[in-house]
Amino acid sequence: MAGKIEITREMQAVVGVESPPWRYEVTTTSVRAFARGVGYADPVYYDEQAARAAGYRSLPCPPTYLGTPVFIPGQSSDTFSGPMLSGPRLQHGLPNVLDGGTETEYFAEICAGDVLTATSKVSDLSIRESRSIGQMLIVTNESTYTNQDGVVVAKQRGQALFY
């Protein structure tokens, strides 16, 4: 079981610090690959005529897919393709992590051909008790996605549970 966890001033200082913007591309190939990978069979994700007939301007992004981060050697994470961490880092010293889930809120249509810009931040830190593993540090991250026209199209919130 984990020992007592404390949210320090240094940890609290990371909350609200926004990352540099990063580009995400939405292509017909990436929409089709994601839809296929998660098992969606609706033709709107594969056939542009079907998508247009359903009222979309191109293939719509399947739920939770918000484009592919543009990989730039030396600037991108080799693991996740997005930007390497810059700015203050959350130092908690906890060795284990669990995925606490992700929710996506949509504000506008996202389709193949869109280029999104995302910024991220730690939006909350909290501590919860678990019967089986003791205390956990809950880190909530929030990413905001803006399209090429400057319109916020989605916000994604995810939690990581460290113990």
DSSP file (Angstrom, degrees, kcal/mol; ACC not computed):
  #  RESIDUE AA STRUCTURE BP1 BP2  ACC     N-H-->O    O-->H-N    N-H-->O    O-->H-N    TCO  KAPPA ALPHA  PHI   PSI    X-CA   Y-CA   Z-CA
    1    1 A M              0   0    0      0, 0.0   133,-0.2     0, 0.0   132,-0.1   0.000 360.0 360.0 360.0 143.1    0.0    0.0    0.0
    2    2 A A  B     -a  134   0A   0    131,-2.4   133,-0.5   133,-0.2     3,-0.1  -0.331 360.0-123.3 -67.8 151.0    1.1    3.5   -0.8
    3    3 A G        -     0   0    0      1,-0.2   132,-0.3   160,-0.1     2,-0.3   0.006  53.4 -50.8 -77.0-167.7    2.2    5.8    2.0
    4    4 A K        -     0   0    0    130,-0.1     2,-0.4     1,-0.0    -1,-0.2  -0.521  57.2-150.6 -71.0 131.4    0.8    9.2    2.8
    5    5 A I        -     0   0    0     -2,-0.3     2,-0.4    -3,-0.1   131,-0.1  -0.860  11.4-169.3-105.2 137.8    0.6   11.4   -0.3
    6    6 A E        -     0   0    0     -2,-0.4     2,-0.8    86,-0.1   131,-0.0  -0.993  21.9-133.7-128.5 134.6    0.9   15.2    0.1
    7    7 A I        -     0   0    0     -2,-0.4     2,-0.1     4,-0.1    85,-0.1  -0.787  34.1-156.0 -85.7 111.7    0.2   17.8   -2.6
    8    8 A T     >  -     0   0    0     -2,-0.8     4,-2.6     1,-0.1     5,-0.2  -0.292  28.6-108.0 -84.3 168.8    3.2   20.1   -2.3
    9    9 A R  H  > S+     0   0    0      2,-0.2     4,-1.9     1,-0.2     5,-0.1   0.882 121.8  55.1 -61.4 -38.3    3.4   23.8   -3.4
   10   10 A E  H  4 S+     0   0    0      2,-0.2     4,-0.4     1,-0.2    -1,-0.2   0.898 110.0  45.3 -63.2 -40.3    5.7   22.7   -6.2
   11   11 A M  H >> S+     0   0    0      1,-0.2     3,-1.5     2,-0.2     4,-0.5   0.929 111.9  51.5 -67.2 -45.0    3.0   20.2   -7.4
   12   12 A Q  H >< S+     0   0    0     -4,-2.6     3,-1.0     1,-0.3    -2,-0.2   0.807  99.0  66.6 -61.9 -30.4    0.3   22.9   -7.1
   13   13 A A  T 3< S+     0   0    0     -4,-1.9    -1,-0.3     1,-0.2    -2,-0.2   0.707  93.7  59.8 -65.7 -19.4    2.4   25.3   -9.1
   14   14 A V  T X4 S+     0   0    0     -3,-1.5     3,-1.8    -4,-0.4   108,-0.5   0.745  80.0 105.5 -79.4 -24.6    1.9   23.1  -12.2
   15   15 A V  B << S+b  122   0A   0     -3,-1.0   108,-0.2    -4,-0.5     3,-0.1  -0.361  89.9   9.4 -62.4 128.7   -1.9   23.4  -12.1
   16   16 A G  T 3  S+     0   0    0    106,-3.3     2,-0.6     1,-0.3    -1,-0.3   0.332  86.6 136.1  87.2  -6.9   -3.2   25.7  -14.9
   17   17 A V    <   -     0   0    0     -3,-1.8   105,-0.4   105,-0.2    -1,-0.3  -0.653  49.3-140.1 -77.7 116.8    0.2   26.0  -16.7
   18   18 A E        -     0   0    0     -2,-0.6   103,-0.2   103,-0.1    -1,-0.0  -0.547   8.5-127.5 -83.8 140.6   -0.7   25.7  -20.4
   19   19 A S        -     0   0    0    101,-2.8    -1,-0.1    -2,-0.2     3,-0.1  -0.307  36.9 -87.9 -74.1 162.7    1.5   23.7  -22.8
   20   20 A P        -     0   0    0      0, 0.0   100,-0.2     0, 0.0    -1,-0.1  -0.401  58.5 -91.2 -63.3 153.5    2.8   25.2  -26.0
   21   21 A P        -     0   0    0      0, 0.0     2,-0.4     0, 0.0    98,-0.2  -0.350  43.7-164.6 -67.8 150.0    0.3   24.7  -28.9
   22   22 A W  E     -C  118   0A   0     96,-1.7    96,-2.9    -3,-0.1     2,-0.3  -0.999  16.4-121.3-138.7 140.5    0.7   21.5  -31.0
   23   23 A R  E     -C  117   0A   0     -2,-0.4    47,-2.4    94,-0.2     2,-0.4  -0.588  21.3-170.9 -85.5 140.1   -0.8   20.7  -34.4
   24   24 A Y  E     -CD 116  69A   0     92,-3.2    92,-3.1    -2,-0.3     2,-0.4  -0.999  11.6-148.9-126.6 130.0   -3.0   17.6  -35.1
   25   25 A E  E     -CD 115  68A   0     43,-2.6    43,-2.7    -2,-0.4     2,-0.6  -0.820   2.9-156.4-103.1 139.9   -4.0   16.6  -38.6
   26   26 A V        +     0   0    0     88,-2.2    87,-3.5    -2,-0.4     2,-0.3  -0.951  24.7 172.1-112.9 110.4   -7.2   14.9  -39.5
   27   27 A T     >  -     0   0    0     -2,-0.6     4,-2.4    85,-0.3     5,-0.2  -0.765  46.0-114.6-116.1 162.1   -6.9   13.0  -42.7
   28   28 A T  H  > S+     0   0    0     -2,-0.3     4,-2.4     1,-0.2     5,-0.2   0.904 118.5  51.4 -60.4 -39.9   -9.2   10.6  -44.6
   29   29 A T  H  > S+     0   0    0      1,-0.2     4,-2.6     2,-0.2    -1,-0.2   0.920 110.6  46.8 -64.2 -43.7   -6.6    7.8  -43.9
   30   30 A S  H  > S+     0   0    0      2,-0.2     4,-2.4     1,-0.2     5,-0.2   0.880 111.9  50.6 -69.4 -36.2   -6.4    8.5  -40.2
   31   31 A V  H  X S+     0   0    0     -4,-2.4     4,-2.6     2,-0.2     5,-0.2   0.947 113.7  45.4 -63.4 -47.2  -10.2    8.7  -39.8
   32   32 A R  H  X S+     0   0    0     -4,-2.4     4,-2.7    -5,-0.2     5,-0.2   0.917 113.4  49.7 -62.1 -43.6  -10.6    5.3  -41.6
   33   33 A A  H  X S+     0   0    0     -4,-2.6     4,-2.5     2,-0.2    -1,-0.2   0.916 113.2  45.6 -64.2 -43.6   -7.7    3.7  -39.7
   34   34 A F  H  X S+     0   0    0     -4,-2.4     4,-1.8     2,-0.2     6,-0.2   0.952 113.9  48.6 -64.5 -48.1   -9.1    4.8  -36.3
   35   35 A A  H  X>S+     0   0    0     -4,-2.6     5,-2.5     1,-0.2     4,-0.6   0.912 114.6  45.9 -58.7 -43.1  -12.7    3.8  -37.2
   36   36 A R  H ><5S+     0   0    0     -4,-2.7     3,-0.8    -5,-0.2    -1,-0.2   0.913 109.5  55.4 -65.4 -41.7  -11.4    0.4  -38.4
   37   37 A G  H 3<5S+     0   0    0     -4,-2.5    -1,-0.2     1,-0.3    -2,-0.2   0.803 113.3  40.2 -63.5 -30.9   -9.2   -0.1  -35.3
   38   38 A V  H 3<5S-     0   0    0     -4,-1.8    -1,-0.3    -5,-0.1    -2,-0.2   0.420 118.2-108.6-100.2   1.1  -12.1    0.4  -32.9
   39   39 A G  T <<5 +     0   0    0     -3,-0.8     2,-0.3    -4,-0.6    -3,-0.2   0.686  57.8 159.4  87.3  19.1  -14.6   -1.6  -35.0
   40   40 A Y      < -     0   0    0     -5,-2.5    -1,-0.3    -6,-0.2    -2,-0.1  -0.611  16.0-177.8 -75.6 133.8  -16.9    1.1  -36.3
   41   41 A A        +     0   0    0     -2,-0.3    -1,-0.1     5,-0.0     5,-0.1   0.422  37.3 124.4-111.1  -1.6  -18.8   -0.1  -39.4
   42   42 A D    >   -     0   0    0      1,-0.2     3,-1.8    -7,-0.1     4,-0.2  -0.432  61.2-137.0 -63.6 126.8  -20.8    3.1  -40.3
   43   43 A P  G >> S+     0   0    0      0, 0.0     4,-3.1     0, 0.0     3,-1.8   0.708  95.2  77.9 -59.0 -21.2  -19.9    4.0  -43.9
   44   44 A V  G 34 S+     0   0    0      1,-0.3     7,-0.1     6,-0.2    -2,-0.1   0.769  92.4  53.6 -61.5 -22.7  -19.6    7.7  -43.0
   45   45 A Y  G <4 S+     0   0    0     -3,-1.8    -1,-0.3    14,-0.2   -10,-0.2   0.541 122.5  26.2 -85.8  -6.8  -16.2    6.9  -41.6
   46   46 A Y  T <4 S+     0   0    0     -3,-1.8     2,-0.5     1,-0.2    -2,-0.2   0.677 113.3  56.5-124.7 -32.5  -15.0    5.3  -44.8
   47   47 A D     X  -     0   0    0     -4,-3.1     4,-2.3     1,-0.1    -1,-0.2  -0.930  58.1-156.4-118.2 118.3  -16.8    6.6  -47.8
   48   48 A E  H  > S+     0   0    0     -2,-0.5     4,-2.6     1,-0.2     5,-0.2   0.844  96.4  54.5 -63.4 -33.7  -16.9   10.3  -48.6
   49   49 A Q  H  > S+     0   0    0      2,-0.2     4,-2.5     1,-0.2    -1,-0.2   0.923 109.5  47.4 -64.9 -42.3  -20.1   10.1  -50.6
   50   50 A A  H  > S+     0   0    0     -7,-0.2     4,-1.4     2,-0.2    -6,-0.2   0.897 111.9  51.1 -64.2 -39.3  -21.8    8.4  -47.6
   51   51 A A  H  <>S+     0   0    0     -4,-2.3     5,-2.6    -8,-0.3    -2,-0.2   0.929 112.1  45.5 -63.7 -45.2  -20.4   11.1  -45.3
   52   52 A R  H ><5S+     0   0    0     -4,-2.6     3,-1.6     1,-0.2    -2,-0.2   0.893 109.7  54.8 -65.7 -39.1  -21.7   13.9  -47.6
   53   53 A A  H 3<5S+     0   0    0     -4,-2.5    -1,-0.2     1,-0.3    -2,-0.2   0.808 106.5  52.9 -63.6 -28.0  -25.1   12.2  -47.9
   54   54 A A  T 3<5S-     0   0    0     -4,-1.4    -1,-0.3    -3,-0.2    -2,-0.2   0.437 129.4 -97.4 -86.7   0.1  -25.3   12.2  -44.1
   55   55 A G  T < 5S+     0   0    0     -3,-1.6    -3,-0.2     1,-0.3     2,-0.2   0.496  82.2 127.6 101.0   4.3  -24.6   16.0  -44.0
   56   56 A Y      < -     0   0    0     -5,-2.6    -1,-0.3    -6,-0.2    -2,-0.1  -0.610  59.5-136.7 -90.4 154.6  -20.8   16.0  -43.3
   57   57 A R  S    S-     0   0    0     -2,-0.2     2,-0.2     1,-0.1    -5,-0.1   0.681  85.8 -20.8 -82.1 -17.9  -18.4   18.0  -45.4
   58   58 A S  S    S-     0   0    0     -7,-0.1    -1,-0.1   -11,-0.0   -11,-0.1  -0.864 110.3 -32.3-163.3-166.9  -15.9   15.0  -45.4
   59   59 A L        -     0   0    0     -2,-0.2    53,-2.7    -3,-0.1   -14,-0.2  -0.459  68.5-131.7 -62.4 124.9  -15.3   11.9  -43.3
   60   60 A P  B     -H  111   0B   0      0, 0.0    51,-0.3     0, 0.0    -1,-0.1  -0.467  22.2-102.4 -78.0 151.9  -16.3   12.8  -39.7
   61   61 A C        -     0   0    0     49,-2.8    49,-0.2    -2,-0.1     3,-0.1  -0.552  38.5-121.5 -68.2 132.0  -13.9   12.1  -36.8
   62   62 A P    >   -     0   0    0      0, 0.0     3,-2.0     0, 0.0    -1,-0.1  -0.338  50.4 -67.8 -66.0 158.6  -15.1    9.0  -34.9
   63   63 A P  T 3  S+     0   0    0      0, 0.0     3,-0.1     0, 0.0     0, 0.0  -0.230 121.8   9.7 -51.9 135.3  -15.8    9.6  -31.2
   64   64 A T  T 3  S+     0   0    0      1,-0.2     2,-0.6    -3,-0.1    39,-0.0   0.200  97.1 117.3  75.9  -7.8  -12.7   10.3  -29.2
   65   65 A Y    <   +     0   0    0     -3,-2.0    -1,-0.2     1,-0.1     3,-0.1  -0.786  31.3 168.8 -89.3 121.7  -10.5   10.7  -32.2
   66   66 A L        -     0   0    0     -2,-0.6    -1,-0.1     1,-0.5    50,-0.1  -0.135  54.1 -82.6-124.4  36.5   -9.1   14.2  -32.4
   67   67 A G        -     0   0    0    -40,-0.1    -1,-0.5    48,-0.1   -41,-0.2  -0.162  51.5 -71.5  91.8 174.1   -6.5   13.9  -35.2
   68   68 A T  E     -D   25   0A   0    -43,-2.7   -43,-2.6    -3,-0.1    13,-0.1  -0.927  47.3-116.2-109.9 127.3   -2.9   12.7  -35.3
   69   69 A P  E     -D   24   0A   0      0, 0.0     2,-0.5     0, 0.0   -45,-0.3  -0.366  32.5-112.6 -63.1 140.0   -0.2   14.8  -33.7
   70   70 A V        -     0   0    0    -47,-2.4     2,-0.5     1,-0.1   -47,-0.1  -0.619  30.7-136.3 -74.9 123.1    2.3   16.1  -36.2
   71   71 A F        -     0   0    0     -2,-0.5    11,-0.1     5,-0.1    -1,-0.1  -0.703  24.1-179.7 -86.2 126.1    5.7   14.4  -35.5
   72   72 A I    >>  -     0   0    0     -2,-0.5     3,-2.4     9,-0.3     4,-2.0  -0.963  31.7-120.3-125.8 111.7    8.7   16.7  -35.6
   73   73 A P  T 34 S+     0   0    0      0, 0.0     4,-0.1     0, 0.0    -2,-0.0  -0.213  98.0  14.6 -53.4 134.9   12.1   15.0  -34.9
   74   74 A G  T 34 S+     0   0    0      2,-0.3     4,-0.0     1,-0.1     3,-0.0   0.203 128.6  55.6  85.5 -16.4   13.8   16.5  -31.9
   75   75 A Q  T <4 S+     0   0    0     -3,-2.4     9,-2.3     6,-0.1     2,-0.3   0.567  94.5  73.5-117.6 -18.3   10.6   18.3  -30.8
   76   76 A S  B  < S-I   83   0C   0     -4,-2.0     2,-0.3     7,-0.2    -2,-0.3  -0.691  85.3-106.1-102.9 151.2    8.1   15.4  -30.5
   77   77 A S     >  -     0   0    0      5,-3.5     4,-2.2    -2,-0.3    -2,-0.1  -0.579  22.1-143.0 -68.5 129.6    7.8   12.7  -28.0
   78   78 A D  T  4 S+     0   0    0     -2,-0.3    -1,-0.1     1,-0.2    -7,-0.0   0.775  99.5  45.9 -65.8 -25.0    9.0    9.4  -29.5
   79   79 A T  T  4 S+     0   0    0      1,-0.1    -1,-0.2     3,-0.1    -2,-0.0   0.920 130.1  15.6 -83.8 -47.7    6.3    7.6  -27.6
   80   80 A F  T  4 S-     0   0    0      2,-0.1    -2,-0.2     3,-0.1    -1,-0.1   0.466  87.4-132.5-112.4  -3.3    3.2    9.8  -28.2
   81   81 A S  S  < S+     0   0    0     -4,-2.2    -9,-0.3     1,-0.2     3,-0.1   0.173  72.4 108.9  71.9 -17.8    4.3   12.0  -31.2
   82   82 A G  S    S-     0   0    0      1,-0.2    -5,-3.5    -6,-0.2    -1,-0.2  -0.031  84.1 -53.7 -75.1-172.1    3.0   15.1  -29.4
   83   83 A P  B     -I   76   0C   0      0, 0.0    -7,-0.2     0, 0.0    -1,-0.2  -0.300  57.2-108.7 -67.3 146.2    5.3   17.8  -28.0
   84   84 A M        -     0   0    0     -9,-2.3     2,-0.0     1,-0.1    -7,-0.0  -0.443  53.2 -85.6 -64.4 149.0    8.1   16.9  -25.6
   85   85 A L        +     0   0    0     -2,-0.1     2,-0.3    -3,-0.1    -1,-0.1  -0.343  56.5 177.1 -60.1 132.8    7.2   18.1  -22.1
   86   86 A S        +     0   0    0      2,-0.1    -1,-0.0    -3,-0.1     0, 0.0  -0.945  41.7  23.0-133.8 158.3    8.3   21.7  -21.6
   87   87 A G  S    S-     0   0    0     -2,-0.3   -73,-0.1   -68,-0.1   -68,-0.0  -0.392 110.2  -5.7  82.5-165.9    7.8   24.0  -18.6
   88   88 A P        -     0   0    0      0, 0.0     2,-0.4     0, 0.0    -2,-0.1  -0.346  68.4-148.4 -67.2 141.0    7.2   22.8  -15.1
   89   89 A R        -     0   0    0     -4,-0.1     2,-0.8    -2,-0.0   -75,-0.1  -0.838  20.5-111.1-110.7 148.3    6.8   19.1  -14.6
   90   90 A L        -     0   0    0     -2,-0.4     2,-0.7   -76,-0.1   -79,-0.1  -0.680  33.7-167.4 -79.3 110.2    4.7   17.4  -12.0
   91   91 A Q        +     0   0    0     -2,-0.8   -80,-0.1     1,-0.2   -81,-0.0  -0.877  30.3 141.3-102.8 107.3    7.1   15.7   -9.6
   92   92 A H        -     0   0    0     -2,-0.7    -1,-0.2     2,-0.1   -86,-0.1   0.596  48.7-139.5-121.5 -19.2    5.3   13.3   -7.3
   93   93 A G        +     0   0    0      1,-0.2    -2,-0.1     2,-0.0     0, 0.0   0.609  51.8 141.0  72.3  11.6    7.7   10.3   -7.0
   94   94 A L        -     0   0    0      1,-0.1    -1,-0.2     2,-0.0    -2,-0.1  -0.772  39.7-157.5 -91.6 128.7    4.9    7.7   -7.3
   95   95 A P        +     0   0    0      0, 0.0     2,-0.3     0, 0.0    -1,-0.1   0.703  65.4  64.9 -82.3 -19.5    6.0    4.7   -9.3
   96   96 A N        -     0   0    0      2,-0.0    67,-1.8     0, 0.0     2,-0.3  -0.777  56.8-173.6-112.8 149.9    2.6    3.3  -10.4
   97   97 A V  E     -E  162   0A   0     -2,-0.3     2,-0.3    65,-0.2    65,-0.2  -0.997   7.2-169.7-141.9 144.4   -0.2    4.7  -12.6
   98   98 A L  E     -E  161   0A   0     63,-2.0    63,-2.9    -2,-0.3     2,-0.6  -0.964  33.4-111.7-126.3 147.3   -3.7    3.7  -13.6
   99   99 A D  E     -E  160   0A   0     -2,-0.3    61,-0.2    61,-0.2     3,-0.1  -0.700  25.3-167.8 -77.8 121.3   -5.8    5.2  -16.4
  100  100 A G  E     -     0   0A   0     59,-3.1    60,-0.2    -2,-0.6    -1,-0.1   0.366  48.2 -95.1 -93.1   4.5   -8.7    7.0  -14.6
  101  101 A G  E     -     0   0A   0     58,-0.5    58,-2.4    57,-0.0     2,-0.4  -0.158  30.4-115.4 104.3 161.8  -10.7    7.5  -17.9
  102  102 A T  E     -E  158   0A   0     56,-0.2     2,-0.4    -3,-0.1    56,-0.2  -0.994  17.2-165.9-137.7 140.8  -11.2   10.2  -20.5
  103  103 A E  E     -E  157   0A   0     54,-2.9    54,-2.8    -2,-0.4     2,-0.5  -0.985   7.0-156.3-127.5 143.0  -14.2   12.3  -21.5
  104  104 A T  E     -E  156   0A   0     -2,-0.4     2,-0.5    52,-0.2    52,-0.2  -0.971   1.8-163.3-121.6 130.3  -14.5   14.3  -24.7
  105  105 A E  E     -E  155   0A   0     50,-3.1    50,-2.3    -2,-0.5     2,-0.4  -0.960  12.8-152.7-113.2 124.8  -16.8   17.3  -25.1
  106  106 A Y  E     +E  154   0A   0     -2,-0.5    48,-0.3    48,-0.2     3,-0.1  -0.777  23.8 170.5-102.7 141.6  -17.6   18.4  -28.6
  107  107 A F  S    S+     0   0    0     46,-3.0     2,-0.3     1,-0.4    47,-0.2   0.553  70.1  10.0-119.3 -18.7  -18.5   21.9  -29.6
  108  108 A A  S    S-     0   0    0     45,-1.3    -1,-0.4    43,-0.1     2,-0.1  -0.974  88.8 -77.3-156.8 163.0  -18.3   21.7  -33.5
  109  109 A E        -     0   0    0     -2,-0.3     2,-0.5    -3,-0.1    -2,-0.0  -0.365  36.2-159.4 -66.0 140.8  -17.9   19.2  -36.3
  110  110 A I        +     0   0    0    -49,-0.2   -49,-2.8    -2,-0.1     2,-0.3  -0.994  20.6 167.6-124.3 123.9  -14.4   17.8  -36.9
  111  111 A C  B >   -H   60   0B   0     -2,-0.5     3,-2.1   -51,-0.3   -85,-0.2  -0.875  44.7 -73.0-133.9 163.6  -13.8   16.2  -40.3
  112  112 A A  T 3  S+     0   0    0    -53,-2.7   -85,-0.3    -2,-0.3     3,-0.1  -0.301 117.7  41.7 -53.5 137.1  -11.0   15.0  -42.6
  113  113 A G  T 3  S+     0   0    0    -87,-3.5    -1,-0.3     1,-0.4     2,-0.2   0.127  87.2 120.9 104.0 -17.8   -9.1   18.0  -43.9
  114  114 A D    <   -     0   0    0     -3,-2.1   -88,-2.2   -88,-0.2     2,-0.5  -0.493  49.8-153.8 -77.5 148.4   -9.2   19.9  -40.6
  115  115 A V  E     -C   25   0A   0    -90,-0.2     2,-0.3    -2,-0.2    33,-0.3  -0.989  16.2-162.4-121.1 119.8   -6.0   20.9  -38.8
  116  116 A L  E     -C   24   0A   0    -92,-3.1   -92,-3.2    -2,-0.5     2,-0.5  -0.747  10.6-152.0-104.3 149.5   -6.4   21.2  -35.1
  117  117 A T  E     -CF  23 146A   0     29,-2.8    29,-2.7    -2,-0.3     2,-0.4  -0.983  18.9-165.6-117.3 130.2   -4.2   23.0  -32.6
  118  118 A A  E     -CF  22 145A   0    -96,-2.9   -96,-1.7    -2,-0.5     2,-0.3  -0.915  13.5-173.8-120.7 143.7   -4.2   21.7  -29.0
  119  119 A T  E     - F   0 144A   0     25,-1.6    25,-2.5    -2,-0.4     2,-0.3  -0.960  13.4-161.9-125.5 150.6   -3.0   23.0  -25.7
  120  120 A S  E     + F   0 143A   0     -2,-0.3  -101,-2.8    23,-0.2     2,-0.3  -0.905  11.7 171.3-131.4 157.9   -2.9   21.0  -22.5
  121  121 A K  E     - F   0 142A   0     21,-1.7    21,-2.9    -2,-0.3     2,-0.6  -0.981  41.3-105.8-157.9 154.3   -2.7   21.7  -18.8
  122  122 A V  E     -bF  15 141A   0   -108,-0.5  -106,-3.3  -105,-0.4    19,-0.3  -0.771  37.9-179.0 -76.8 122.5   -3.0   20.0  -15.5
  123  123 A S  E     +     0   0A   0     17,-2.9     2,-0.3    -2,-0.6    18,-0.2   0.635  57.1   9.5-103.3 -15.9   -6.4   21.3  -14.3
  124  124 A D  E     - F   0 140A   0     16,-1.4    16,-2.6     2,-0.0     2,-0.4  -0.978  49.1-162.2-163.0 148.2   -6.7   19.6  -10.9
  125  125 A L  E     + F   0 139A   0     -2,-0.3     2,-0.3    14,-0.2    14,-0.2  -0.998  24.9 158.2-128.3 134.6   -4.8   17.5   -8.3
  126  126 A S  E     - F   0 138A   0     12,-1.9    12,-3.4    -2,-0.4     2,-0.4  -0.969  31.6-130.0-149.8 166.4   -6.6   15.6   -5.6
  127  127 A I  E     - F   0 137A   0     -2,-0.3     2,-0.3    10,-0.2    10,-0.2  -0.972  24.0-179.6-121.9 134.0   -6.0   12.7   -3.2
  128  128 A R  E     - F   0 136A   0      8,-2.2     8,-2.7    -2,-0.4     2,-0.4  -0.952  24.3-123.7-131.5 153.4   -8.3    9.7   -2.8
  129  129 A E  E     - F   0 135A   0     -2,-0.3     2,-0.4     6,-0.2     6,-0.2  -0.789  21.0-164.1 -96.9 135.8   -8.2    6.7   -0.6
  130  130 A S  E  >  - F   0 134A   0      4,-2.1     4,-1.5    -2,-0.4    -2,-0.0  -0.950  19.6-139.9-116.6 140.3   -8.5    3.2   -2.1
  131  131 A R  T  4 S+     0   0    0     -2,-0.4    -1,-0.1     1,-0.2     4,-0.1   0.877 101.8  37.3 -63.9 -36.7   -9.3    0.1   -0.1
  132  132 A S  T  4 S+     0   0    0      2,-0.1    -1,-0.2     1,-0.1    -3,-0.0   0.822 131.6  20.5 -90.7 -31.7   -6.8   -2.0   -1.9
  133  133 A I  T  4 S-     0   0    0      1,-0.3  -131,-2.4  -132,-0.1     2,-0.2   0.426  94.2-132.7-120.6   2.1   -3.8    0.3   -2.6
  134  134 A G  E  <  +aF   2 130A   0     -4,-1.5    -4,-2.1  -133,-0.2    -1,-0.3  -0.566  65.9  10.5  84.8-146.7   -4.2    3.1   -0.1
  135  135 A Q  E     - F   0 129A   0   -133,-0.5     2,-0.4  -132,-0.3    -6,-0.2  -0.385  64.3-166.6 -73.3 146.3   -3.9    6.8   -1.1
  136  136 A M  E     - F   0 128A   0     -8,-2.7    -8,-2.2    -2,-0.1     2,-0.6  -0.986  19.3-134.1-130.6 142.2   -3.8    7.8   -4.8
  137  137 A L  E     -GF 162 127A   0     25,-2.9    25,-2.9    -2,-0.4     2,-0.6  -0.874  22.0-153.8 -92.4 120.6   -2.9   11.1   -6.4
  138  138 A I  E     -GF 161 126A   0    -12,-3.4   -12,-1.9    -2,-0.6     2,-0.6  -0.868   9.8-168.8 -99.3 117.7   -5.5   11.9   -9.0
  139  139 A V  E     -GF 160 125A   0     21,-2.8    21,-2.3    -2,-0.6     2,-0.5  -0.935   3.6-160.9-109.5 120.1   -4.2   14.1  -11.8
  140  140 A T  E     -GF 159 124A   0    -16,-2.6   -17,-2.9    -2,-0.6   -16,-1.4  -0.894   7.0-168.6-103.4 124.9   -6.7   15.7  -14.1
  141  141 A N  E     -GF 158 122A   0     17,-2.9    17,-2.3    -2,-0.5     2,-0.4  -0.871   2.6-162.1-109.4 145.0   -5.4   16.9  -17.5
  142  142 A E  E     -GF 157 121A   0    -21,-2.9   -21,-1.7    -2,-0.4     2,-0.4  -0.995   3.4-169.6-129.8 129.9   -7.5   19.1  -19.9
  143  143 A S  E     -GF 156 120A   0     13,-2.9    13,-2.7    -2,-0.4     2,-0.5  -0.955   7.7-155.1-117.8 137.9   -6.7   19.6  -23.6
  144  144 A T  E     -GF 155 119A   0    -25,-2.5   -25,-1.6    -2,-0.4     2,-0.5  -0.954   7.0-156.8-114.5 128.9   -8.4   22.2  -25.7
  145  145 A Y  E     -GF 154 118A   0      9,-3.0     8,-2.5    -2,-0.5     9,-1.5  -0.920   9.4-174.5-111.7 125.6   -8.6   21.6  -29.5
  146  146 A T  E     -GF 152 117A   0    -29,-2.7   -29,-2.8    -2,-0.5     6,-0.3  -0.947  17.4-134.2-118.6 136.4   -9.1   24.6  -31.9
  147  147 A N    >   -     0   0    0      4,-2.9     3,-2.3    -2,-0.4   -31,-0.2  -0.221  36.6 -88.2 -85.0 179.9   -9.6   24.2  -35.6
  148  148 A Q  T 3  S+     0   0    0      1,-0.3   -32,-0.1   -33,-0.3    -1,-0.1   0.628 126.5  57.5 -63.0 -14.8   -8.0   26.1  -38.5
  149  149 A D  T 3  S-     0   0    0      2,-0.2    -1,-0.3     0, 0.0     3,-0.1   0.337 120.7-105.3 -96.9   5.6  -10.7   28.7  -38.3
  150  150 A G  S <  S+     0   0    0     -3,-2.3     2,-0.5     1,-0.3    -2,-0.1   0.618  75.6 139.1  82.7  13.0   -9.9   29.5  -34.6
  151  151 A V        -     0   0    0     -4,-0.0    -4,-2.9     1,-0.0     2,-0.6  -0.789  57.6-125.3 -94.9 129.0  -13.1   27.7  -33.4
  152  152 A V  E     + G   0 146A   0     -2,-0.5    -6,-0.3    -6,-0.3     3,-0.1  -0.629  34.9 173.7 -70.5 118.0  -12.8   25.5  -30.2
  153  153 A V  E     +     0   0A   0     -8,-2.5   -46,-3.0    -2,-0.6   -45,-1.3   0.680  55.4   1.9-102.8 -22.4  -14.1   22.2  -31.5
  154  154 A A  E     -EG 106 145A   0     -9,-1.5    -9,-3.0   -48,-0.3     2,-0.4  -0.993  46.9-153.6-162.2 154.3  -13.4   19.9  -28.5
  155  155 A K  E     -EG 105 144A   0    -50,-2.3   -50,-3.1    -2,-0.3     2,-0.5  -0.997  16.3-162.6-128.5 137.5  -12.2   19.6  -24.9
  156  156 A Q  E     -EG 104 143A   0    -13,-2.7   -13,-2.9    -2,-0.4     2,-0.4  -0.982   3.5-169.7-123.9 130.4  -10.8   16.4  -23.6
  157  157 A R  E     +EG 103 142A   0    -54,-2.8   -54,-2.9    -2,-0.5     2,-0.3  -0.969  10.3 174.7-120.2 131.4  -10.4   15.7  -19.9
  158  158 A G  E     -EG 102 141A   0    -17,-2.3   -17,-2.9    -2,-0.4     2,-0.4  -0.959  16.7-146.5-135.3 153.6   -8.5   12.7  -18.6
  159  159 A Q  E     - G   0 140A   0    -58,-2.4   -59,-3.1    -2,-0.3   -58,-0.5  -0.954   5.0-165.3-122.6 141.0   -7.4   11.4  -15.2
  160  160 A A  E     -EG  99 139A   0    -21,-2.3   -21,-2.8    -2,-0.4     2,-0.6  -0.979  12.1-148.9-119.6 137.0   -4.4    9.5  -14.2
  161  161 A L  E     -EG  98 138A   0    -63,-2.9   -63,-2.0    -2,-0.4     2,-0.4  -0.925  15.3-168.8-110.4 113.0   -4.2    7.8  -10.8
  162  162 A F  E      EG  97 137A   0    -25,-2.9   -25,-2.9    -2,-0.6   -65,-0.2  -0.814 360.0 360.0-103.9 141.0   -0.7    7.6   -9.3
  163  163 A Y              0   0    0    -67,-1.8   -66,-0.2    -2,-0.4  -160,-0.1   0.310 360.0 360.0-150.8 360.0    0.1    5.4   -6.3
